[in-house]
Amino acid sequence: MDENYFARLFQINVNEHVQTKGQFRFLSWPYAVAQLRLHDPAATWEVKRFDGMPFLRSEAGYLVEVAVTVQGITLSQLHPVLDAKNRPIEQPTVFDLNSSIQRCLVKAIALHGLGLYVYAGEDLPNGEELPKAKVTPIASAKTITVGQQRYLQRLLEEAGWDEQRLLDYFGVTSVGDLPMSEFDRALAALKQAKRRAA
């Protein structure tokens, strides 16, 4: 994996593997684990223990914690044990705990970049929405993600390319309009241009 593994994982379009439960969207845990291990076979994770148990009971409810290590960097995610409406479960079953551990694992993987954009906006208070003009939390299946746009724009600068050159080549009016199917081609072209510029 290259030095900036986060950028590489963040570029992956996970839209086809996002599932919905009620009004909430989440990434499939088998897919997240498979993609992580394909990009870093040495990646590991650990379910944290609290007095020997894989959960922490608090006055606010039950919590689980998973730490994921990628390229020697360990990031940890704490996740409440919730029902389908994202409310704390007062007396969780082992199935509830297992489900929360898997969700926590996916979010800990997301901290390393994979599917992070899926969770954009979930920290907003109830009833609020993301500002539409500033952030698009989930990219459509047809166009690249916000993170991919930023990555391409950074590569444009590093390669010394004018953005219009890229737009004209792909026949789009903005980088955000670039079809997902063309992302790999644009990325390869810019990386090659960056190498030539170096």
Backbone as JSON Lines, residues from 0, in Angstrom:
{"i":0,"aa":"M","n":[0.85,-1.18,0.0],"ca":[0.0,0.0,0.0],"c":[0.89,1.24,0.0]}
{"i":1,"aa":"D","n":[0.45,2.3,-0.68],"ca":[1.3,3.48,-0.76],"c":[1.32,4.23,0.58]}
{"i":2,"aa":"E","n":[2.14,5.28,0.66],"ca":[2.32,6.0,1.91],"c":[1.01,6.54,2.45]}
{"i":3,"aa":"N","n":[0.19,7.15,1.6],"ca":[-1.08,7.69,2.06],"c":[-2.18,6.66,1.84]}
{"i":4,"aa":"Y","n":[-2.18,5.64,2.7],"ca":[-3.17,4.58,2.56],"c":[-4.58,5.12,2.73]}
{"i":5,"aa":"F","n":[-4.75,6.17,3.56],"ca":[-6.09,6.74,3.77],"c":[-6.68,7.22,2.44]}
{"i":6,"aa":"A","n":[-5.88,7.94,1.64],"ca":[-6.38,8.45,0.36],"c":[-6.79,7.31,-0.55]}
{"i":7,"aa":"R","n":[-6.0,6.25,-0.53],"ca":[-6.31,5.1,-1.38],"c":[-7.62,4.43,-0.97]}
{"i":8,"aa":"L","n":[-7.81,4.23,0.33],"ca":[-9.05,3.61,0.81],"c":[-10.24,4.54,0.63]}
{"i":9,"aa":"F","n":[-10.01,5.85,0.81],"ca":[-11.1,6.82,0.7],"c":[-11.63,6.92,-0.73]}
{"i":10,"aa":"Q","n":[-10.8,6.6,-1.71],"ca":[-11.2,6.69,-3.12],"c":[-12.18,5.6,-3.53]}
{"i":11,"aa":"I","n":[-12.24,4.52,-2.79],"ca":[-13.05,3.37,-3.19],"c":[-14.54,3.73,-3.13]}
{"i":12,"aa":"N","n":[-15.22,3.5,-4.23],"ca":[-16.67,3.74,-4.29],"c":[-17.37,2.55,-3.66]}
{"i":13,"aa":"V","n":[-18.01,2.77,-2.52],"ca":[-18.67,1.69,-1.79],"c":[-20.19,1.71,-1.96]}
{"i":14,"aa":"N","n":[-20.7,2.58,-2.81],"ca":[-22.14,2.79,-2.92],"c":[-22.94,1.51,-3.15]}
{"i":15,"aa":"E","n":[-22.42,0.59,-3.94],"ca":[-23.17,-0.63,-4.24],"c":[-23.25,-1.57,-3.05]}
{"i":16,"aa":"H","n":[-22.48,-1.3,-2.01],"ca":[-22.46,-2.18,-0.84],"c":[-23.06,-1.51,0.39]}
{"i":17,"aa":"V","n":[-23.66,-0.34,0.19],"ca":[-24.32,0.35,1.29],"c":[-25.71,-0.23,1.45]}
{"i":18,"aa":"Q","n":[-26.06,-0.57,2.69],"ca":[-27.37,-1.13,2.99],"c":[-28.18,-0.11,3.78]}
{"i":19,"aa":"T","n":[-29.49,-0.29,3.78],"ca":[-30.37,0.62,4.51],"c":[-31.2,-0.18,5.49]}
{"i":20,"aa":"K","n":[-31.28,0.33,6.71],"ca":[-32.15,-0.25,7.72],"c":[-32.93,0.89,8.32]}
{"i":21,"aa":"G","n":[-34.24,0.92,8.05],"ca":[-35.04,2.07,8.46],"c":[-34.58,3.27,7.66]}
{"i":22,"aa":"Q","n":[-34.27,4.37,8.36],"ca":[-33.8,5.57,7.67],"c":[-32.28,5.69,7.67]}
{"i":23,"aa":"F","n":[-31.59,4.65,8.15],"ca":[-30.14,4.73,8.3],"c":[-29.42,3.89,7.26]}
{"i":24,"aa":"R","n":[-28.29,4.41,6.81],"ca":[-27.46,3.75,5.8],"c":[-26.17,3.28,6.46]}
{"i":25,"aa":"F","n":[-25.71,2.12,6.06],"ca":[-24.48,1.59,6.61],"c":[-23.81,0.69,5.59]}
{"i":26,"aa":"L","n":[-22.53,0.48,5.78],"ca":[-21.74,-0.34,4.88],"c":[-21.74,-1.78,5.38]}
{"i":27,"aa":"S","n":[-21.89,-2.71,4.46],"ca":[-21.86,-4.14,4.79],"c":[-20.52,-4.51,5.41]}
{"i":28,"aa":"W","n":[-20.53,-5.18,6.58],"ca":[-19.28,-5.49,7.25],"c":[-18.43,-6.51,6.49]}
{"i":29,"aa":"P","n":[-19.01,-7.55,5.85],"ca":[-18.13,-8.46,5.1],"c":[-17.39,-7.75,3.96]}
{"i":30,"aa":"Y","n":[-18.08,-6.82,3.3],"ca":[-17.44,-6.07,2.21],"c":[-16.31,-5.19,2.77]}
{"i":31,"aa":"A","n":[-16.58,-4.49,3.89],"ca":[-15.57,-3.6,4.47],"c":[-14.33,-4.39,4.87]}
{"i":32,"aa":"V","n":[-14.52,-5.54,5.5],"ca":[-13.39,-6.37,5.92],"c":[-12.63,-6.88,4.69]}
{"i":33,"aa":"A","n":[-13.36,-7.34,3.68],"ca":[-12.7,-7.86,2.47],"c":[-11.88,-6.78,1.79]}
{"i":34,"aa":"Q","n":[-12.43,-5.58,1.63],"ca":[-11.7,-4.49,0.98],"c":[-10.48,-4.09,1.79]}
{"i":35,"aa":"L","n":[-10.64,-4.03,3.11],"ca":[-9.51,-3.68,3.97],"c":[-8.38,-4.69,3.81]}
{"i":36,"aa":"R","n":[-8.71,-5.99,3.86],"ca":[-7.69,-7.02,3.78],"c":[-7.08,-7.12,2.38]}
{"i":37,"aa":"L","n":[-7.87,-6.79,1.34],"ca":[-7.31,-6.77,-0.01],"c":[-6.26,-5.67,-0.15]}
{"i":38,"aa":"H","n":[-6.49,-4.54,0.52],"ca":[-5.57,-3.41,0.43],"c":[-4.43,-3.5,1.45]}
{"i":39,"aa":"D","n":[-4.66,-4.2,2.56],"ca":[-3.6,-4.4,3.54],"c":[-3.83,-5.75,4.23]}
{"i":40,"aa":"P","n":[-3.24,-6.82,3.69],"ca":[-3.43,-8.15,4.27],"c":[-2.99,-8.25,5.73]}
{"i":41,"aa":"A","n":[-2.15,-7.34,6.17],"ca":[-1.67,-7.36,7.55],"c":[-2.56,-6.57,8.5]}
{"i":42,"aa":"A","n":[-3.64,-5.97,8.0],"ca":[-4.55,-5.19,8.85],"c":[-5.16,-6.11,9.92]}
{"i":43,"aa":"T","n":[-5.32,-5.57,11.12],"ca":[-5.9,-6.34,12.22],"c":[-6.95,-5.51,12.94]}
{"i":44,"aa":"W","n":[-7.77,-6.19,13.73],"ca":[-8.74,-5.48,14.57],"c":[-8.91,-6.24,15.87]}
{"i":45,"aa":"E","n":[-9.39,-5.51,16.88],"ca":[-9.56,-6.09,18.2],"c":[-10.83,-5.53,18.83]}
{"i":46,"aa":"V","n":[-11.65,-6.43,19.35],"ca":[-12.82,-6.02,20.13],"c":[-12.32,-5.77,21.55]}
{"i":47,"aa":"K","n":[-12.48,-4.55,22.03],"ca":[-11.98,-4.19,23.35],"c":[-12.82,-4.86,24.44]}
{"i":48,"aa":"R","n":[-12.18,-5.19,25.54],"ca":[-12.85,-5.86,26.67],"c":[-12.92,-4.91,27.86]}
{"i":49,"aa":"F","n":[-14.0,-5.02,28.59],"ca":[-14.22,-4.24,29.8],"c":[-14.5,-5.25,30.92]}
{"i":50,"aa":"D","n":[-13.56,-5.42,31.83],"ca":[-13.68,-6.46,32.87],"c":[-13.97,-7.81,32.24]}
{"i":51,"aa":"G","n":[-13.3,-8.1,31.13],"ca":[-13.45,-9.39,30.46],"c":[-14.62,-9.5,29.51]}
{"i":52,"aa":"M","n":[-15.49,-8.52,29.5],"ca":[-16.68,-8.57,28.64],"c":[-16.5,-7.68,27.42]}
{"i":53,"aa":"P","n":[-17.11,-8.06,26.27],"ca":[-16.95,-7.26,25.04],"c":[-17.9,-6.06,24.96]}
{"i":54,"aa":"F","n":[-18.3,-5.55,26.1],"ca":[-19.18,-4.38,26.15],"c":[-18.94,-3.63,27.45]}
{"i":55,"aa":"L","n":[-19.35,-2.38,27.44],"ca":[-19.28,-1.53,28.63],"c":[-20.71,-1.1,28.96]}
{"i":56,"aa":"R","n":[-21.12,-1.34,30.18],"ca":[-22.45,-0.91,30.61],"c":[-22.3,0.41,31.34]}
{"i":57,"aa":"S","n":[-23.06,1.42,30.89],"ca":[-23.0,2.74,31.53],"c":[-24.42,3.2,31.84]}
{"i":58,"aa":"E","n":[-24.52,4.33,32.54],"ca":[-25.85,4.87,32.84],"c":[-26.6,5.25,31.56]}
{"i":59,"aa":"A","n":[-25.85,5.57,30.51],"ca":[-26.48,5.98,29.24],"c":[-26.86,4.79,28.37]}
{"i":60,"aa":"G","n":[-26.33,3.59,28.7],"ca":[-26.62,2.41,27.89],"c":[-25.36,1.58,27.7]}
{"i":61,"aa":"Y","n":[-25.47,0.62,26.81],"ca":[-24.35,-0.28,26.52],"c":[-23.5,0.26,25.36]}
{"i":62,"aa":"L","n":[-22.19,0.04,25.46],"ca":[-21.25,0.47,24.43],"c":[-20.32,-0.67,24.07]}
{"i":63,"aa":"V","n":[-19.86,-0.68,22.82],"ca":[-18.82,-1.61,22.39],"c":[-17.71,-0.79,21.75]}
{"i":64,"aa":"E","n":[-16.51,-1.35,21.72],"ca":[-15.38,-0.64,21.13],"c":[-14.55,-1.61,20.29]}
{"i":65,"aa":"V","n":[-14.16,-1.15,19.1],"ca":[-13.3,-1.95,18.22],"c":[-12.15,-1.05,17.76]}
{"i":66,"aa":"A","n":[-10.94,-1.6,17.81],"ca":[-9.75,-0.9,17.33],"c":[-9.25,-1.61,16.08]}
{"i":67,"aa":"V","n":[-8.98,-0.85,15.02],"ca":[-8.49,-1.39,13.76],"c":[-7.1,-0.82,13.49]}
{"i":68,"aa":"T","n":[-6.16,-1.7,13.13],"ca":[-4.8,-1.28,12.84],"c":[-4.51,-1.5,11.36]}
{"i":69,"aa":"V","n":[-4.13,-0.42,10.67],"ca":[-3.76,-0.46,9.25],"c":[-2.42,0.24,9.11]}
{"i":70,"aa":"Q","n":[-1.48,-0.42,8.45],"ca":[-0.15,0.16,8.23],"c":[0.47,0.67,9.53]}
{"i":71,"aa":"G","n":[0.23,-0.06,10.61],"ca":[0.81,0.3,11.9],"c":[0.07,1.4,12.64]}
{"i":72,"aa":"I","n":[-1.01,1.92,12.07],"ca":[-1.78,2.99,12.71],"c":[-3.06,2.39,13.28]}
{"i":73,"aa":"T","n":[-3.27,2.54,14.58],"ca":[-4.45,2.0,15.25],"c":[-5.43,3.12,15.55]}
{"i":74,"aa":"L","n":[-6.67,2.94,15.08],"ca":[-7.75,3.88,15.34],"c":[-8.9,3.11,15.96]}
{"i":75,"aa":"S","n":[-9.52,3.71,16.97],"ca":[-10.54,3.02,17.74],"c":[-11.89,3.73,17.61]}
{"i":76,"aa":"Q","n":[-12.95,2.94,17.58],"ca":[-14.31,3.48,17.49],"c":[-15.14,2.92,18.63]}
{"i":77,"aa":"L","n":[-15.85,3.8,19.32],"ca":[-16.78,3.41,20.38],"c":[-18.18,3.53,19.8]}
{"i":78,"aa":"H","n":[-19.02,2.51,20.01],"ca":[-20.34,2.5,19.38],"c":[-21.39,2.06,20.39]}
{"i":79,"aa":"P","n":[-22.51,2.8,20.48],"ca":[-23.58,2.38,21.39],"c":[-24.34,1.19,20.81]}
{"i":80,"aa":"V","n":[-24.92,0.39,21.68],"ca":[-25.76,-0.73,21.26],"c":[-27.16,-0.16,21.05]}
{"i":81,"aa":"L","n":[-27.58,-0.14,19.76],"ca":[-28.81,0.55,19.38],"c":[-29.8,-0.39,18.7]}
{"i":82,"aa":"D","n":[-31.08,0.03,18.72],"ca":[-32.08,-0.73,17.97],"c":[-32.17,-0.18,16.55]}
{"i":83,"aa":"A","n":[-33.14,-0.65,15.77],"ca":[-33.28,-0.26,14.36],"c":[-33.61,1.22,14.19]}
{"i":84,"aa":"K","n":[-34.07,1.88,15.26],"ca":[-34.37,3.31,15.18],"c":[-33.27,4.15,15.82]}
{"i":85,"aa":"N","n":[-32.12,3.53,16.03],"ca":[-30.95,4.19,16.64],"c":[-31.21,4.68,18.06]}
{"i":86,"aa":"R","n":[-31.98,3.9,18.8],"ca":[-32.22,4.19,20.22],"c":[-31.47,3.16,21.06]}
{"i":87,"aa":"P","n":[-30.93,3.56,22.21],"ca":[-30.21,2.6,23.06],"c":[-31.11,1.44,23.49]}
{"i":88,"aa":"I","n":[-30.55,0.24,23.5],"ca":[-31.27,-0.95,23.96],"c":[-30.95,-1.15,25.43]}
{"i":89,"aa":"E","n":[-32.0,-1.19,26.27],"ca":[-31.78,-1.29,27.72],"c":[-31.25,-2.65,28.14]}
{"i":90,"aa":"Q","n":[-31.73,-3.72,27.52],"ca":[-31.28,-5.07,27.84],"c":[-30.92,-5.8,26.55]}
{"i":91,"aa":"P","n":[-29.73,-5.53,26.0],"ca":[-29.38,-6.14,24.71],"c":[-29.15,-7.65,24.82]}
{"i":92,"aa":"T","n":[-29.5,-8.34,23.75],"ca":[-29.22,-9.77,23.64],"c":[-27.81,-9.93,23.07]}
{"i":93,"aa":"V","n":[-27.32,-11.17,23.05],"ca":[-26.0,-11.39,22.45],"c":[-26.02,-11.04,20.97]}
{"i":94,"aa":"F","n":[-27.17,-11.22,20.32],"ca":[-27.29,-10.84,18.91],"c":[-27.16,-9.33,18.76]}
{"i":95,"aa":"D","n":[-27.82,-8.56,19.64],"ca":[-27.71,-7.09,19.61],"c":[-26.26,-6.66,19.79]}
{"i":96,"aa":"L","n":[-25.56,-7.3,20.73],"ca":[-24.16,-6.96,20.97],"c":[-23.3,-7.3,19.77]}
{"i":97,"aa":"N","n":[-23.52,-8.47,19.19],"ca":[-22.75,-8.87,18.01],"c":[-22.98,-7.91,16.85]}
{"i":98,"aa":"S","n":[-24.24,-7.53,16.62],"ca":[-24.55,-6.58,15.53],"c":[-23.85,-5.25,15.76]}
{"i":99,"aa":"S","n":[-23.85,-4.78,17.0],"ca":[-23.2,-3.51,17.3],"c":[-21.69,-3.6,17.14]}
{"i":100,"aa":"I","n":[-21.11,-4.74,17.49],"ca":[-19.67,-4.93,17.31],"c":[-19.33,-4.89,15.82]}
{"i":101,"aa":"Q","n":[-20.15,-5.52,14.97],"ca":[-19.9,-5.5,13.53],"c":[-20.03,-4.08,12.97]}
{"i":102,"aa":"R","n":[-21.05,-3.33,13.43],"ca":[-21.2,-1.94,12.98],"c":[-20.01,-1.1,13.44]}
{"i":103,"aa":"C","n":[-19.58,-1.36,14.66],"ca":[-18.44,-0.63,15.21],"c":[-17.17,-0.95,14.41]}
{"i":104,"aa":"L","n":[-17.0,-2.21,14.03],"ca":[-15.86,-2.6,13.21],"c":[-15.84,-1.82,11.9]}
{"i":105,"aa":"V","n":[-16.99,-1.73,11.25],"ca":[-17.07,-1.01,9.97],"c":[-16.73,0.46,10.16]}
{"i":106,"aa":"K","n":[-17.21,1.05,11.24],"ca":[-16.92,2.47,11.49],"c":[-15.45,2.68,11.83]}
{"i":107,"aa":"A","n":[-14.85,1.71,12.53],"ca":[-13.42,1.82,12.82],"c":[-12.61,1.69,11.53]}
{"i":108,"aa":"I","n":[-13.06,0.83,10.62],"ca":[-12.41,0.73,9.3],"c":[-12.59,2.05,8.55]}
{"i":109,"aa":"A","n":[-13.78,2.65,8.66],"ca":[-14.05,3.92,7.97],"c":[-13.12,5.03,8.45]}
{"i":110,"aa":"L","n":[-12.69,4.98,9.7],"ca":[-11.73,5.98,10.19],"c":[-10.43,5.94,9.39]}
{"i":111,"aa":"H","n":[-10.15,4.8,8.78],"ca":[-8.97,4.66,7.93],"c":[-9.26,5.05,6.48]}
{"i":112,"aa":"G","n":[-10.51,5.47,6.19],"ca":[-10.85,5.98,4.86],"c":[-11.94,5.23,4.13]}
{"i":113,"aa":"L","n":[-12.03,3.92,4.28],"ca":[-12.97,3.12,3.49],"c":[-14.41,3.41,3.89]}
{"i":114,"aa":"G","n":[-15.16,4.04,2.97],"ca":[-16.57,4.31,3.21],"c":[-16.86,5.41,4.2]}
{"i":115,"aa":"L","n":[-15.85,6.21,4.54],"ca":[-16.06,7.27,5.53],"c":[-17.19,8.21,5.13]}
{"i":116,"aa":"Y","n":[-17.29,8.51,3.83],"ca":[-18.32,9.45,3.38],"c":[-19.74,8.94,3.62]}
{"i":117,"aa":"V","n":[-19.92,7.64,3.78],"ca":[-21.25,7.08,4.03],"c":[-21.84,7.65,5.31]}
{"i":118,"aa":"Y","n":[-20.97,7.95,6.27],"ca":[-21.43,8.38,7.58],"c":[-21.49,9.9,7.73]}
{"i":119,"aa":"A","n":[-21.24,10.63,6.67],"ca":[-21.28,12.1,6.73],"c":[-22.68,12.54,7.13]}
{"i":120,"aa":"G","n":[-22.76,13.39,8.12],"ca":[-24.04,13.95,8.53],"c":[-24.74,13.19,9.63]}
{"i":121,"aa":"E","n":[-24.25,12.01,10.0],"ca":[-24.97,11.26,11.02],"c":[-24.79,11.86,12.41]}
{"i":122,"aa":"D","n":[-23.84,12.8,12.53],"ca":[-23.63,13.44,13.82],"c":[-24.47,14.7,13.98]}
{"i":123,"aa":"L","n":[-25.33,15.0,12.99],"ca":[-26.19,16.18,13.09],"c":[-27.32,15.93,14.08]}
{"i":124,"aa":"P","n":[-27.78,16.96,14.78],"ca":[-28.93,16.79,15.67],"c":[-30.16,16.35,14.88]}
{"i":125,"aa":"N","n":[-31.09,15.67,15.54],"ca":[-32.3,15.21,14.87],"c":[-33.03,16.35,14.2]}
{"i":126,"aa":"G","n":[-33.5,16.09,12.98],"ca":[-34.28,17.09,12.25],"c":[-33.45,18.01,11.38]}
{"i":127,"aa":"E","n":[-32.13,18.05,11.59],"ca":[-31.29,18.93,10.77],"c":[-30.79,18.17,9.54]}
{"i":128,"aa":"E","n":[-30.51,18.91,8.51],"ca":[-29.99,18.3,7.28],"c":[-28.66,18.94,6.94]}
{"i":129,"aa":"L","n":[-27.89,18.22,6.17],"ca":[-26.62,18.79,5.69],"c":[-26.91,19.95,4.75]}
{"i":130,"aa":"P","n":[-26.1,20.98,4.77],"ca":[-26.28,22.06,3.81],"c":[-26.04,21.53,2.41]}
{"i":131,"aa":"K","n":[-27.05,21.6,1.57],"ca":[-26.97,20.99,0.25],"c":[-25.89,21.62,-0.62]}
{"i":132,"aa":"A","n":[-25.66,22.89,-0.5],"ca":[-24.69,23.56,-1.37],"c":[-23.24,23.22,-0.99]}
{"i":133,"aa":"K","n":[-23.03,22.79,0.26],"ca":[-21.65,22.59,0.71],"c":[-21.19,21.15,0.67]}
{"i":134,"aa":"V","n":[-22.04,20.22,1.09],"ca":[-21.59,18.84,1.24],"c":[-22.62,17.88,0.67]}
{"i":135,"aa":"T","n":[-22.16,16.91,-0.05],"ca":[-23.02,15.82,-0.51],"c":[-22.54,14.58,0.22]}
{"i":136,"aa":"P","n":[-23.28,14.09,1.23],"ca":[-22.77,13.02,2.04],"c":[-22.61,11.69,1.33]}
{"i":137,"aa":"I","n":[-23.54,11.35,0.47],"ca":[-23.47,10.09,-0.25],"c":[-23.49,10.41,-1.73]}
{"i":138,"aa":"A","n":[-22.45,10.02,-2.41],"ca":[-22.38,10.3,-3.85],"c":[-23.36,9.41,-4.58]}
{"i":139,"aa":"S","n":[-23.9,9.91,-5.67],"ca":[-24.76,9.06,-6.48],"c":[-23.88,8.02,-7.15]}
{"i":140,"aa":"A","n":[-24.52,6.97,-7.62],"ca":[-23.75,5.9,-8.27],"c":[-23.17,6.37,-9.59]}
{"i":141,"aa":"K","n":[-23.65,7.51,-10.1],"ca":[-23.22,7.95,-11.42],"c":[-22.01,8.87,-11.4]}
{"i":142,"aa":"T","n":[-21.82,9.61,-10.33],"ca":[-20.71,10.56,-10.29],"c":[-19.79,10.26,-9.11]}
{"i":143,"aa":"I","n":[-18.58,10.82,-9.18],"ca":[-17.59,10.56,-8.14],"c":[-17.99,11.21,-6.83]}
{"i":144,"aa":"T","n":[-17.38,10.73,-5.74],"ca":[-17.68,11.23,-4.41],"c":[-17.0,12.58,-4.17]}
{"i":145,"aa":"V","n":[-17.41,13.25,-3.11],"ca":[-16.78,14.52,-2.73],"c":[-15.3,14.3,-2.43]}
{"i":146,"aa":"G","n":[-14.98,13.22,-1.74],"ca":[-13.58,12.91,-1.44],"c":[-12.77,12.67,-2.69]}
{"i":147,"aa":"Q","n":[-13.36,11.98,-3.67],"ca":[-12.66,11.73,-4.92],"c":[-12.45,13.04,-5.69]}
{"i":148,"aa":"Q","n":[-13.43,13.96,-5.62],"ca":[-13.28,15.27,-6.26],"c":[-12.07,15.99,-5.67]}
{"i":149,"aa":"R","n":[-12.01,16.03,-4.34],"ca":[-10.91,16.73,-3.68],"c":[-9.56,16.11,-4.02]}
{"i":150,"aa":"Y","n":[-9.53,14.79,-4.09],"ca":[-8.29,14.09,-4.42],"c":[-7.84,14.44,-5.84]}
{"i":151,"aa":"L","n":[-8.77,14.44,-6.79],"ca":[-8.43,14.79,-8.16],"c":[-7.96,16.24,-8.25]}
{"i":152,"aa":"Q","n":[-8.62,17.14,-7.52],"ca":[-8.22,18.55,-7.56],"c":[-6.82,18.74,-6.98]}
{"i":153,"aa":"R","n":[-6.5,17.97,-5.95],"ca":[-5.13,18.04,-5.4],"c":[-4.12,17.54,-6.43]}
{"i":154,"aa":"L","n":[-4.45,16.44,-7.11],"ca":[-3.55,15.9,-8.13],"c":[-3.41,16.87,-9.3]}
{"i":155,"aa":"L","n":[-4.48,17.57,-9.65],"ca":[-4.4,18.58,-10.71],"c":[-3.34,19.62,-10.37]}
{"i":156,"aa":"E","n":[-3.38,20.1,-9.12],"ca":[-2.41,21.1,-8.68],"c":[-0.99,20.54,-8.71]}
{"i":157,"aa":"E","n":[-0.83,19.33,-8.2],"ca":[0.5,18.72,-8.13],"c":[1.07,18.41,-9.52]}
{"i":158,"aa":"A","n":[0.18,18.1,-10.47],"ca":[0.63,17.79,-11.83],"c":[0.82,19.05,-12.66]}
{"i":159,"aa":"G","n":[0.34,20.21,-12.14],"ca":[0.45,21.45,-12.88],"c":[-0.53,21.54,-14.04]}
{"i":160,"aa":"W","n":[-1.62,20.81,-13.93],"ca":[-2.66,20.84,-14.97],"c":[-3.69,21.9,-14.65]}
{"i":161,"aa":"D","n":[-4.24,22.49,-15.71],"ca":[-5.38,23.38,-15.57],"c":[-6.62,22.49,-15.46]}
{"i":162,"aa":"E","n":[-7.5,22.78,-14.5],"ca":[-8.71,21.98,-14.31],"c":[-9.54,21.88,-15.6]}
{"i":163,"aa":"Q","n":[-9.56,22.97,-16.38],"ca":[-10.36,22.98,-17.61],"c":[-9.89,21.91,-18.59]}
{"i":164,"aa":"R","n":[-8.6,21.64,-18.56],"ca":[-8.06,20.6,-19.45],"c":[-8.71,19.24,-19.16]}
{"i":165,"aa":"L","n":[-8.83,18.93,-17.88],"ca":[-9.47,17.68,-17.47],"c":[-10.96,17.68,-17.83]}
{"i":166,"aa":"L","n":[-11.61,18.8,-17.57],"ca":[-13.05,18.91,-17.86],"c":[-13.32,18.73,-19.34]}
{"i":167,"aa":"D","n":[-12.51,19.37,-20.17],"ca":[-12.69,19.26,-21.62],"c":[-12.46,17.82,-22.1]}
{"i":168,"aa":"Y","n":[-11.45,17.18,-21.54],"ca":[-11.13,15.82,-21.96],"c":[-12.3,14.86,-21.7]}
{"i":169,"aa":"F","n":[-12.94,15.02,-20.52],"ca":[-14.03,14.12,-20.16],"c":[-15.42,14.68,-20.52]}
{"i":170,"aa":"G","n":[-15.45,15.9,-21.06],"ca":[-16.72,16.48,-21.5],"c":[-17.69,16.78,-20.37]}
{"i":171,"aa":"V","n":[-17.15,17.27,-19.23],"ca":[-18.0,17.63,-18.1],"c":[-17.78,19.09,-17.75]}
{"i":172,"aa":"T","n":[-18.71,19.66,-16.97],"ca":[-18.6,21.09,-16.63],"c":[-17.92,21.33,-15.29]}
{"i":173,"aa":"S","n":[-17.83,20.29,-14.44],"ca":[-17.12,20.42,-13.17],"c":[-16.53,19.06,-12.8]}
{"i":174,"aa":"V","n":[-15.55,19.07,-11.92],"ca":[-14.93,17.81,-11.49],"c":[-15.98,16.92,-10.84]}
{"i":175,"aa":"G","n":[-16.93,17.53,-10.12],"ca":[-17.98,16.76,-9.46],"c":[-18.92,16.04,-10.42]}
{"i":176,"aa":"D","n":[-18.92,16.45,-11.69],"ca":[-19.77,15.79,-12.69],"c":[-19.1,14.6,-13.35]}
{"i":177,"aa":"L","n":[-17.85,14.34,-12.98],"ca":[-17.12,13.24,-13.59],"c":[-17.81,11.91,-13.25]}
{"i":178,"aa":"P","n":[-18.13,11.11,-14.27],"ca":[-18.78,9.81,-14.0],"c":[-17.85,8.9,-13.21]}
{"i":179,"aa":"M","n":[-18.45,8.12,-12.31],"ca":[-17.68,7.17,-11.5],"c":[-16.89,6.22,-12.41]}
{"i":180,"aa":"S","n":[-17.48,5.87,-13.54],"ca":[-16.82,4.94,-14.46],"c":[-15.54,5.51,-15.06]}
{"i":181,"aa":"E","n":[-15.35,6.84,-14.99],"ca":[-14.16,7.48,-15.56],"c":[-13.12,7.86,-14.5]}
{"i":182,"aa":"F","n":[-13.44,7.6,-13.23],"ca":[-12.54,8.03,-12.16],"c":[-11.15,7.41,-12.29]}
{"i":183,"aa":"D","n":[-11.11,6.1,-12.53],"ca":[-9.8,5.43,-12.62],"c":[-8.96,5.98,-13.76]}
{"i":184,"aa":"R","n":[-9.6,6.28,-14.89],"ca":[-8.86,6.86,-16.02],"c":[-8.31,8.23,-15.67]}
{"i":185,"aa":"A","n":[-9.14,9.06,-15.03],"ca":[-8.7,10.4,-14.65],"c":[-7.56,10.31,-13.65]}
{"i":186,"aa":"L","n":[-7.69,9.41,-12.69],"ca":[-6.66,9.23,-11.67],"c":[-5.33,8.8,-12.3]}
{"i":187,"aa":"A","n":[-5.4,7.82,-13.2],"ca":[-4.19,7.33,-13.86],"c":[-3.52,8.44,-14.68]}
{"i":188,"aa":"A","n":[-4.32,9.22,-15.4],"ca":[-3.77,10.3,-16.23],"c":[-3.08,11.35,-15.37]}
{"i":189,"aa":"L","n":[-3.7,11.71,-14.25],"ca":[-3.12,12.74,-13.38],"c":[-1.88,12.24,-12.65]}
{"i":190,"aa":"K","n":[-1.89,10.97,-12.25],"ca":[-0.69,10.42,-11.6],"c":[0.48,10.36,-12.56]}
{"i":191,"aa":"Q","n":[0.17,10.02,-13.8],"ca":[1.23,9.98,-14.83],"c":[1.76,11.39,-15.09]}
{"i":192,"aa":"A","n":[0.86,12.36,-15.16],"ca":[1.27,13.75,-15.39],"c":[2.09,14.26,-14.2]}
{"i":193,"aa":"K","n":[1.71,13.83,-12.98],"ca":[2.45,14.25,-11.8],"c":[3.87,13.69,-11.84]}
{"i":194,"aa":"R","n":[4.02,12.42,-12.24],"ca":[5.35,11.82,-12.35],"c":[6.21,12.56,-13.36]}
{"i":195,"aa":"R","n":[5.59,12.95,-14.48],"ca":[6.34,13.68,-15.52],"c":[6.76,15.05,-15.02]}
{"i":196,"aa":"A","n":[5.88,15.67,-14.2],"ca":[6.17,17.02,-13.71],"c":[7.27,17.01,-12.65]}
{"i":197,"aa":"A","n":[7.44,15.86,-11.99],"ca":[8.42,15.78,-10.89],"c":[9.86,15.82,-11.41]}
